[in-house]
């Protein structure tokens, strides 16, 4: 039978959480303020064009980064326009567990994103990868495949940027050795893109009519 620890006993053994939370907030804010927004602006413009040209967008990552990829695929599919046919044709490459486990079992986990991109993408489509370290083998391989296919690649990275920083057409690098803040930056950047596309939805709708 598990013994219950009285809350009073725990309180004396644990550090005060408030200074920790404040320090985390300061570090996150410092990372946002230090970010070079030029490559993010390039991605924003590319995504805006994709809403009109109907180019496909693929997003992938591992672990928490996959969670962010799936979350943002939802935002990009609907939230940027809320009008059928005016948002993004977006796929999170890790969202289908049957495909993911099939490829991992038969071809190896390193190839789970690469093979999907091979089958689904066309030249000129867009790939966005999320990686804290920038060294995950399956992310490296999908970036290499994007280059072979003529798919424009963006990599949202933390730490040193790893191998992916050189492989991506446009790296978006937050140089901080903290996985959680790296993952926060993925979602912050994604939400910034979503809101900017929503802000420009009327101008993009006019281009849809002209197209």
C-alpha positions in Angstrom: 0.0 0.0 0.0 1.4 3.4 -1.0 2.0 5.8 1.9 0.6 9.3 1.4 3.1 12.2 2.1 1.4 15.0 3.9 1.4 18.3 1.9 3.1 20.1 4.8 6.1 17.7 4.6 6.4 18.2 0.9 6.3 21.9 1.2 9.4 22.0 3.4 11.3 19.7 1.1 10.7 21.5 -2.2 12.1 24.8 -3.5 9.8 27.8 -4.0 8.4 27.4 -7.5 7.8 31.1 -8.1 11.4 32.1 -8.6 11.8 29.1 -11.0 8.8 30.2 -13.0 10.0 33.8 -13.2 13.5 32.7 -14.4 11.9 30.5 -17.0 9.8 33.4 -18.2 12.8 35.6 -18.4 14.8 33.1 -20.4 11.9 32.6 -22.8 11.4 36.3 -23.3 15.2 36.8 -23.9 15.0 34.1 -26.6 12.1 35.7 -28.3 13.8 39.1 -28.2 17.0 37.7 -29.6 15.4 35.9 -32.5 16.3 36.8 -36.1 12.8 37.2 -37.6 14.0 37.5 -41.2 13.8 33.7 -42.0 10.5 33.5 -40.2 9.2 36.3 -42.5 10.4 34.3 -45.5 8.5 31.3 -44.3 5.4 33.5 -43.7 5.6 34.8 -47.3 6.1 31.3 -48.6 3.0 30.0 -46.7 0.9 32.9 -47.9 1.9 32.0 -51.5 1.0 28.4 -50.8 -2.5 29.3 -49.8 -3.0 30.6 -53.4 -0.9 28.2 -55.4 -2.2 25.2 -53.4 1.3 23.9 -52.8 1.4 21.3 -50.1 3.0 21.9 -46.6 4.5 19.1 -44.6 5.5 19.4 -40.9 7.4 16.9 -38.8 9.3 16.4 -35.6 9.8 13.9 -32.7 8.3 13.8 -29.3 7.2 17.2 -28.2 8.2 18.6 -31.5 5.7 16.1 -33.2 3.0 17.3 -30.8 3.7 20.9 -32.0 3.7 19.8 -35.6 0.3 18.1 -35.2 -1.1 21.2 -33.3 0.1 23.6 -36.0 -1.2 21.4 -38.8 -4.6 22.0 -37.3 -4.0 25.7 -37.1 -2.8 26.0 -40.7 -5.5 23.8 -42.1 -8.4 25.8 -40.7 -7.4 28.7 -38.4 -5.6 30.8 -41.0 -8.7 31.4 -43.1 -11.8 29.6 -41.7 -13.0 29.4 -45.3 -12.8 26.1 -47.3 -10.1 26.2 -50.0 -8.3 29.3 -48.6 -6.1 27.8 -45.9 -3.1 25.5 -46.3 -2.9 22.0 -47.7 -0.9 20.7 -44.7 0.1 17.3 -43.4 1.8 16.4 -40.2 4.0 13.5 -41.2 3.9 11.8 -37.8 0.1 12.1 -37.2 -0.9 8.6 -38.7 0.3 6.0 -36.2 -0.4 3.1 -38.7 1.9 4.6 -41.3 4.5 5.6 -38.7 4.8 2.2 -37.1 4.7 0.4 -40.4 7.6 2.3 -41.8 9.5 2.1 -38.5 9.0 -1.6 -38.4 9.8 -2.4 -42.0 12.3 0.3 -43.0 13.6 1.7 -39.7 12.7 4.7 -37.6 15.3 6.9 -39.4 13.2 6.7 -42.6 9.6 7.3 -41.3 9.4 10.9 -42.6 11.7 10.5 -45.6 9.6 7.8 -47.2 6.3 9.7 -46.7 7.8 12.8 -48.3 8.9 10.8 -51.3 5.4 9.5 -51.9 3.4 12.6 -51.1 5.4 15.7 -52.1 5.8 17.5 -55.4 8.6 19.8 -56.5 8.0 23.3 -55.0 6.1 22.0 -51.9 7.2 23.2 -48.5 8.7 21.1 -45.6 8.9 22.5 -42.0 10.9 20.4 -39.5 11.0 20.9 -35.8 14.1 19.7 -33.9 15.7 20.7 -30.6 19.1 19.3 -31.3 19.0 19.4 -35.1 20.6 16.0 -35.2 17.7 13.5 -35.2 18.5 11.0 -37.9 14.9 10.9 -39.3 14.9 14.8 -39.5 18.3 14.8 -41.2 17.0 12.2 -43.8 13.8 14.0 -44.6 15.7 17.3 -45.2 18.1 15.4 -47.5 15.1 14.0 -49.3 13.5 17.4 -49.6 16.6 18.7 -51.3 16.5 15.8 -53.7 12.9 16.3 -54.5 13.1 20.1 -54.9 10.9 20.7 -51.8 11.7 24.0 -50.1 12.7 23.2 -46.5 12.6 25.2 -43.3 14.1 24.0 -40.0 13.1 25.4 -36.6 16.0 24.5 -34.4 17.5 24.9 -30.9 20.9 24.2 -29.3 23.7 24.5 -32.0 21.3 23.8 -34.8 23.1 20.5 -35.5 23.4 18.9 -38.9 19.9 20.3 -39.9 21.1 23.9 -39.8 23.3 23.3 -42.9 20.8 21.0 -44.6 17.7 23.2 -44.5 17.1 25.8 -47.2 16.1 28.3 -44.5 17.2 27.5 -40.9 15.3 29.3 -38.1 17.7 28.9 -35.2 17.2 29.7 -31.5 20.6 29.1 -29.9 19.7 28.0 -26.4 20.6 24.7 -24.7 17.1 24.1 -23.3 14.7 21.6 -24.9 11.6 23.0 -23.4 12.3 26.5 -24.5 13.3 25.2 -28.0 9.9 23.5 -28.2 8.2 26.7 -26.9 9.8 28.6 -29.8 8.4 26.1 -32.3 4.9 26.8 -31.1 5.4 30.6 -30.7 6.7 30.9 -34.3 3.8 28.7 -35.5 1.2 30.8 -33.8 2.8 34.0 -35.1 2.6 32.6 -38.6 -1.0 31.6 -38.1 -2.1 35.0 -36.8 -0.2 36.8 -39.6 -1.9 34.7 -42.2 -5.3 35.3 -40.6 -4.5 39.1 -40.5 -3.9 38.9 -44.3 -6.8 36.6 -45.1 -8.7 39.2 -47.1 -5.8 40.2 -49.3 -5.1 36.5 -49.9 -8.7 35.9 -50.7 -8.5 38.5 -53.5 -5.5 36.7 -55.0 -7.6 33.4 -54.9 -10.3 35.2 -57.0 -7.7 36.5 -59.5 -6.1 33.0 -59.7 
